[in-house]
Amino acid sequence: MKIGNREFDVKNHTYVMGILNVTPDSFSDGGKFNEMDKALFHVEEMLKEGMDILDIGGESTRPGYTLLPAEEEIERVVPVIEAVKSRFDVPISLDTYKSRVALAGIKAGVDLINDIWGLKYDKDMAGVIAKAELPCCLMHNRDNTDYGCFMEDVAADLAQTIHLANEAGIRDERIILDPGVGFGKTYENNLEIINHLEELKVFGYPLLLGTSRKSVIGLTLDLPATDRVEGTLVTTVFGVLKGCAFVRVHDIKENVRAIKMAEAIMRA
């Protein structure tokens, strides 16, 4: 899979997507990087630690988040995208579910659109991605937890997302799926989907696992968001074992090392 100017071997390696939230209210790093100098320094740090892709987000999507107007989100992310593009050679993902923000990000030079609503929030999003001929990460999400058979229902929801993508003209080789840990799921659902990630490989698309510092880890270990590195590493190793192509994380160095170790054992 090509993202930006880089080829990713999504069948044989797990890559690290680093998180840069330029928000005042994200659940674990809100306010830390919403000044340009701090944001750029953090990008440089993550690259030194082995980050493969940078995911920039301008709106917190933590539980109970407040919807941000598109214009304000654009004002947060576009200057950072442009600054990163001018200084660093790294593929950039834009974390947004709004087509207007995606369009502004595409004009600023992003290489991938990461939509937490799997094309279901904004009817224009699929068309924007298709026209730009960009890869996209499409996440499972819903506004309830009323599941019958959980994994079957998740698969059915993702099938709807894939249909929207195909209908708009997004090519199969440009699609990544995200199981949506922490979104539209109970604590037990989150554990179950991590344990059964391989079931989603039936679709034939690369998988991205995003569990970093999330509540499923906090609830399991009874730890605050700032103290969930070890728990995240366990989920990352699960991702490697289950064949995920990407993990989206805050702590780059530790996750890069965990992946390297897990892959060495699997190759032995």
C-alpha positions in Angstrom: 0.0 0.0 0.0 1.3 3.4 -0.9 0.7 6.3 1.5 2.3 9.5 0.5 5.7 8.8 -1.0 6.2 5.6 0.9 5.3 1.9 0.2 4.0 -0.1 3.2 4.3 -3.8 3.3 1.0 -4.3 5.0 1.1 -8.1 4.8 4.4 -8.7 6.6 5.0 -5.9 9.1 3.1 -3.8 11.7 3.8 0.0 11.3 3.5 2.7 13.9 1.1 5.6 13.5 2.0 8.4 15.9 -0.7 10.6 17.4 -0.5 14.4 17.4 -3.6 16.0 18.9 -3.6 19.8 18.4 -6.5 20.1 20.8 -7.0 21.6 24.3 -9.1 18.7 25.5 -8.0 15.3 24.2 -8.3 12.6 26.9 -4.6 12.0 27.5 -2.6 14.8 25.9 -5.0 17.7 25.6 -3.3 21.0 25.5 0.2 19.6 25.3 0.8 20.2 21.6 -1.6 22.9 20.5 1.2 25.4 20.1 3.2 25.1 16.9 6.7 24.9 18.4 5.6 22.1 20.8 3.8 20.3 18.1 6.8 20.3 15.7 9.2 19.3 18.5 7.0 16.4 19.3 6.8 15.3 15.7 10.6 15.4 15.5 10.8 13.3 18.7 8.4 10.7 17.4 10.3 10.4 14.1 13.5 9.8 16.0 11.8 7.0 18.0 10.6 5.2 14.8 7.2 6.6 13.8 6.1 5.6 10.3 3.0 7.8 9.8 1.8 10.9 11.7 -1.9 11.2 12.5 -3.0 14.8 13.2 -6.3 15.5 14.9 -7.9 18.9 15.6 -11.0 17.7 17.5 -11.1 15.5 20.6 -13.3 12.4 20.2 -13.0 11.3 23.7 -16.3 10.1 25.3 -18.7 13.0 25.7 -16.7 15.2 23.4 -18.2 18.5 22.1 -18.7 18.8 18.4 -16.3 21.4 16.9 -17.3 23.6 13.9 -15.5 22.6 10.8 -13.9 26.1 10.4 -12.4 25.9 13.8 -11.1 22.4 13.2 -9.5 23.6 9.9 -7.9 26.5 11.7 -6.3 24.1 14.1 -5.0 21.5 11.7 -4.1 23.1 8.4 -1.2 25.3 9.7 0.3 22.2 11.5 -0.1 20.1 8.4 1.7 22.7 6.3 4.4 23.2 8.8 5.1 19.4 9.2 5.1 19.0 5.4 7.7 21.7 5.0 10.0 20.3 7.7 9.7 16.5 7.8 9.5 13.7 5.3 6.7 11.6 6.9 3.3 10.5 5.5 0.5 12.5 7.2 -2.9 11.2 8.2 -5.7 13.6 9.1 -8.1 12.4 11.8 -11.5 13.9 10.8 -15.0 12.8 9.9 -16.0 16.1 8.2 -15.7 16.4 4.5 -14.9 20.1 4.6 -12.0 19.5 7.0 -10.8 16.6 4.9 -10.9 18.8 1.8 -8.8 21.5 3.5 -6.4 18.9 4.7 -6.0 17.4 1.3 -5.2 20.9 -0.1 -2.6 21.3 2.6 -1.0 18.0 1.6 -2.2 15.2 3.8 -1.7 11.7 2.5 -4.4 9.7 4.2 -7.9 10.5 5.7 -8.7 8.7 9.0 -12.5 8.8 9.5 -13.8 7.6 12.9 -17.3 7.3 11.5 -16.4 5.1 8.6 -18.0 7.4 6.0 -21.4 7.4 7.8 -21.3 10.8 9.5 -20.8 13.0 6.4 -22.4 11.9 3.2 -19.8 13.9 1.2 -16.7 12.3 2.8 -16.5 9.3 0.6 -16.6 11.4 -2.6 -13.9 13.8 -1.3 -11.6 10.9 -0.6 -12.3 9.2 -3.9 -11.8 12.3 -5.9 -8.4 13.0 -4.2 -7.4 9.3 -4.8 -6.1 9.1 -1.3 -5.9 6.1 1.0 -8.3 6.1 4.0 -8.7 4.5 7.3 -12.4 3.7 8.0 -13.3 2.9 11.6 -16.2 0.9 13.0 -18.4 3.1 15.1 -22.1 3.4 16.0 -24.2 5.6 18.3 -25.3 2.7 20.5 -24.2 -0.6 22.0 -27.3 -2.6 21.1 -25.6 -5.7 19.6 -27.1 -9.1 19.0 -24.1 -11.2 18.1 -21.3 -8.6 18.6 -18.6 -9.7 16.1 -21.2 -10.4 13.4 -22.8 -7.0 13.9 -19.5 -5.3 13.7 -18.7 -7.1 10.5 -22.1 -6.1 9.1 -21.5 -2.4 10.1 -18.1 -2.5 8.4 -19.7 -4.1 5.3 -21.9 -1.0 5.0 -18.9 1.3 5.3 -17.1 -0.7 2.6 -20.2 -0.4 0.4 -20.2 3.4 0.8 -16.5 3.5 -0.1 -16.9 1.3 -3.2 -20.0 3.1 -4.4 -18.1 6.4 -4.2 -15.2 5.0 -6.2 -12.6 4.5 -3.4 -10.4 1.7 -4.7 -9.9 -1.4 -2.5 -6.1 -1.0 -2.4 -6.6 2.4 -0.7 -8.8 1.1 2.2 -7.7 0.4 5.8 -10.2 -0.8 8.4 -10.1 0.0 12.1 -12.2 -2.1 14.6 -12.9 1.1 16.6 -11.8 0.1 20.1 -13.5 2.6 22.5 -16.2 3.7 20.1 -19.8 2.4 20.3 -18.7 -0.5 22.5 -18.9 -1.6 26.1 -15.8 -2.5 28.1 -16.4 -6.2 27.4 -16.9 -5.5 23.7 -13.6 -3.8 23.5 -11.8 -6.7 25.0 -13.6 -9.1 22.7 -12.8 -7.3 19.5 -9.1 -7.1 20.4 -9.1 -10.8 21.0 -10.9 -11.6 17.7 -9.3 -9.1 15.3 -8.5 -11.9 12.9 -12.2 -12.2 12.1 -12.1 -8.8 10.4 -9.4 -9.9 8.1 -12.1 -11.7 6.1 -12.7 -8.4 4.3 -9.2 -8.6 2.9 -8.1 -5.0 3.9 -5.2 -4.0 6.2 -6.2 -3.4 9.8 -5.3 -0.5 12.1 -5.5 -1.0 15.8 -6.0 2.1 18.0 -6.0 1.3 21.7 -3.3 3.6 23.0 -4.1 4.7 26.6 -7.8 4.0 26.1 -10.4 3.4 28.8 -10.4 -0.4 28.2 -6.8 -0.4 29.5 -7.6 2.1 32.3 -10.5 0.0 33.5 -8.6 -3.3 33.4 -5.6 -2.0 35.2 -7.3 0.8 37.3 -4.8 3.4 36.0 -5.0 7.0 34.7 -4.5 7.8 31.0 -0.9 8.9 31.7 0.1 5.5 33.1 -1.2 3.0 30.6 2.0 2.3 28.5 2.3 -1.4 29.5 -1.3 -2.1 28.9 -1.0 -0.5 25.5 2.0 -2.6 24.7 0.1 -5.8 25.4 -2.6 -4.7 22.9 0.0 -3.8 20.3 1.6 -7.3 20.6 -1.9 -8.8 20.2 -2.2 -6.6 17.1 1.0 -8.0 15.7 -0.1 -11.6 16.4 -3.5 -11.0 14.8 -1.9 -9.5 11.6 -2.6 -5.8 12.0 -0.7 -3.6 9.6 -0.8 -0.5 11.8 -1.1 0.5 15.4 -2.0 4.1 16.3 -0.2 5.1 19.5 1.1 7.9 21.7 4.3 6.2 23.0 6.4 5.5 19.9 9.7 4.1 21.2 8.1 1.5 23.5 5.6 0.3 20.8 8.3 0.1 18.1 10.4 -2.1 20.5 7.4 -4.3 21.3 6.6 -4.8 17.6 10.2 -5.7 16.8 10.4 -8.3 19.6 7.0 -9.8 18.7 7.9 -10.0 15.0 11.3 -11.6 15.7 9.6 -14.4 17.7 7.0 -14.9 15.0 9.8 -15.3 12.3 11.8 -17.8 14.4 
